[in-house]
Amino acid sequence: MSLARKIYYQAVQVGDEIPSWQTPPIDRRQIVRYAGASGDLNPLYYDEPFARAAGFRSVLVPGALSLGAISQMTTAWLRAPALRRLHAKFLKIIWPGEELVCRGRVTGKRRDGGDYLVDLDLWIENTDGEMLVRGNGTASLFYSAQDEAQRLAGGPPLIVDEPAPMAAEKPKEKPKAAKPKPRR
């Protein structure tokens, strides 16, 4: 995924979609490498006879590997490693050969001191559209290019107090149509 510019807090809106990101098919070599690198040497990830004896059709993809995919999507969108928090619930087993489709949406914006935070709804589907992982996260952004330059030069964060969102106005009731008078 290639994006032309960095994402800044001032440009992000609640409801913005994160461009989806798809992995190539997850192969067994990738599973074993991930398990070794993470130190999670559960035989369910690499030992086919063990996985079958445990009642599975095959070895399993480590759940944390899918979190790496969500993290990659988010980092690519932001054009920076700004993910502060990531939480996920694994809904279905991910099998070797599956391609993961990562998706996300901005659900909130807030300032915490000098930090500008965006809250994200994140999920992973397989190519059949089945939800495999559901989660959320928080990313920290620079307010603007000016804020980024100021901070990188050792200065304080740019503090911008944005107006609170206006409450949605209730639609005005339409006047009720007059009932026709009965004819005599």
N, C-alpha and C positions, 0 to 999 in steps of 0.2 A: 504494500500500500504506500503510495507516495502522495503526500499532501504539500501544497505550495507554501503554506505558512504555519507558523506556530499558533497555537490556540491561547488566547488571553481571556481572562475572566470577564472583561467588559463586553466581549463579543459572544459569550456563551449565553444561551437562553434555556430556561426550563422547557423541556420537551424536545430539545435538539437530539437527533439520533447520532450515535457514533457509527461511522462507516463500518459495515460488517467485515469480518476477517475470517478467512477459511484456511484451515490447515491442510496440508497434503494428507493422504491416508497414513494413519499412525502404524508404523511397522514394528515388528518384534525387536529389531535392533535398537530402535529409538526407545522402546520400553525398557530394555535391559540397560542401556546407557543411562537413562534417567534414574532407574532404580539404584544403579551403582553410584551415580553422582550424588544422589540425595541420601545415600546410606540406608535406604528402605529396601532391604533385600528379602522382602516377602516372597516366598516361592510361588505365590499365586500370580506373580508378574512374569515369571520366566520358566517355570517348570510345568509343562503341559500335563504330564501324568498326574502330578500333585493337584493341579487345578481341576482336572476331570474327576479325580477321587473325592474332591471337596464338593462336587455337584455342579461345577460350572462347565459350560460347553467348550471353554478355551481358557487361556491365560487372560488376565485382566489388565487394562490400562490403569496405572496409578492415578487416583483422583487428582493428586497435586499436579500432575502433568497438564491436566486441563486448565488448572488455575494459571499455569504459565502461559497458556494460549490467551486467556482473558487479559492477563497483564500485558502481553505483547500487543494486543489490539488497542488497549487503552493508551499505552505508551506511544504507539505509532500515531494515534489520533492527536494526542497532546503535543507530540514532537518533543517530548521531554520525559524523563523518569520521575513523574510527579505523583504517582499513586501512593497515597498515605495509608490507606486501609483497604483491605479486601476480605470479604466474608462470602462464603458459598455453602450451599447445601447440594449434595450430590443426590440426584433423583433416580438415575438409572446407571447401570454398569456400562462403561465404555469398552468396546472390544477392539482388538487389533484389526486394522483395515478401515476403521471408521474415519471419516473426515469430520472435523469439528467446525461448526459455523458459529462464530462468536458475534454477539450483538450487544448493544447497550443504548441507554438513553439517559439524558440529564434529568434528574428529578428534583434538584434543589440547588440553590446558591446561597452562600452566607459568608460574612466576614467574621473572623475570630482574631481580634487584635489586629496585627499586621498581615495576617494570612487570609487569602481569598480561596475559599473552598467550594468545590462543586461535588454534589452527591450524585451517584450514578446507580442505575439499575442495570445489572449485567446478567447475561445468560448465555448458555451454549446449547445449540441444537445439533442434531445430526442432519445429514442431507435430506432425510425424509421429513424434517420439521419436528421431530420428537424432542421435547425439552429434556436435556441430560443433566444440566447444572443450572441452578438459579442462585444469584447472589447480588451483592451490592458493594459499593466502594466509595471512597472519598479521595479526591485529588486536590492538590494544592497548586494554584496557578499564580503567575504574576498578573497584576491587574491589567497592565498594558505594556507595550514595548518601553515606554518611558520608565515605568516601575522596574522592569527588568534591568535596564541600563543603570538606573540609580542604585539598585541593590548590588549588582555585580561590581560596581565601582566602590562598594563599601558603605554606601549611604543607607539611610533608613527607608523602610517601605513607604510607598506612596499610599496615603490613607484617603480613601474616597468614600464618603457616606452617600450611598445611593438612596434615593427616596424609597420608602416602603411601598410595596405593590399596593395599588388601589384595590379596595374590595370590589368584587364584581357587583355591578348594579343589578338589582332585581328587575326583571322585565316588567314594564307597566302593564297592568291588566287592561285588556281591551274592553271598551264599553260593551255591555251586553246589548244585543240587538233587541229592539222593541218588539214585543209579540204583536202580531197583527190582531187587530180588533175583529171580533166576529161580526159578520154582516147580519143585519136583521131583515 
